[in-house]
Amino acid sequence: MNVNEISFENLPKAVSHLMSEIAEIKSLVEKTRTPVIPSKRLPIGIDDACKIIGKAKPTVYALVRKRLLPCYKNGKKLYFFEDELLAWIEKGRKRTIHEIAAELQASVRTGNTRR
């Protein structure tokens, strides 16, 4: 069916054609859709944790002892989760000079200056 052929008389035929096209597209999408399998959070050991955060073992042990680094302990062994270590790294982000200046300008405009 051509787009130029649509008129009031053949409107039901055009709607029927569009419905069949939509059904075909829907079936193609459902065939190509891969099922989403939730990934398991697997614990990692201290050696892998050291590689992820870029610190030596004694430093990691010190951070754990000070309760600054998220970890789990079962017996004498420490366990970590990669996503928690990456979140710990992101939490320590320092603001740039431009971000600080923009924040200062925004607070001056609104009159919310800290004293």
For each residue, the residues with C-beta under 8 A, 3 or more apart:
1: 5 13 14 17
2: 5
3: 6
4:
5: 1 2 10 14
6: 3 10 11 14
7: 10 11
8: 11
9:
10: 5 6 7 13 14
11: 6 7 8 14 15
12: 15 16
13: 1 10 16 17
14: 1 5 6 10 11 17 18
15: 11 12 18 19
16: 12 13 19 20
17: 1 13 14 20 21
18: 14 15 21 22
19: 15 16 22 23
20: 16 17 23 24
21: 17 18 24 25
22: 18 19 25 26
23: 19 20 26 27
24: 20 21 27 28
25: 21 22 28 29
26: 22 23 29 30
27: 23 24 30 31
28: 24 25 31 32
29: 25 26 32 33
30: 26 27 33
31: 27 28
32: 28 29
33: 29 30
34:
35:
36:
37:
38:
39:
40:
41: 81 83
42:
43: 72 79 80 81
44: 48 49 52 79 80 81 82
45: 48 49 77 78 79 80
46: 49 50 57 60 61 78 80
47: 50 51 57
48: 44 45 51 52 80 82
49: 44 45 46 52 53 60 71 78 80 85
50: 46 47 53 54 55 56 57 60
51: 47 48 54
52: 44 48 49 80 82 85 86
53: 49 50 60 69 85 88 89
54: 50 51
55: 50 59 60 63
56: 50 59 60
57: 46 47 50 60 61
58: 61 62
59: 55 56 62 63
60: 46 49 50 53 55 56 57 63 64 69
61: 46 57 58 64 65
62: 58 59 65 66
63: 55 59 60 66 68 69
64: 60 61 67 68 69 71 78
65: 61 62
66: 62 63
67: 64
68: 63 64
69: 53 60 63 64 80 85 88
70: 80 81 84 85 87 88
71: 49 64 78 79 80
72: 43 78 79 80 81
73: 76 77 78 79
74: 77 79
75:
76: 73
77: 45 73 74
78: 45 46 49 64 71 72 73
79: 43 44 45 71 72 73 74
80: 43 44 45 46 48 49 52 69 70 71 72 84 85
81: 41 43 44 70 72 84 85
82: 44 48 52 85 86
83: 41 86 87
84: 70 80 81 87 88
85: 49 52 53 69 70 80 81 82 88 89
86: 52 82 83 89 90
87: 70 83 84 90 91
88: 53 69 70 84 85 91 92
89: 53 85 86 92
90: 86 87 93
91: 87 88
92: 88 89
93: 90
94:
95: 99 100 103
96: 99 100
97: 100 101
98: 101 102
99: 95 96 102 103
100: 95 96 97 103 104
101: 97 98 104 105
102: 98 99 105 106
103: 95 99 100 106 107
104: 100 101 107 108
105: 101 102 108 109
106: 102 103 109 110
107: 103 104 110 111 112 113 114
108: 104 105 111 113
109: 105 106
110: 106 107
111: 107 108
112: 107
113: 107 108
114: 107
115:
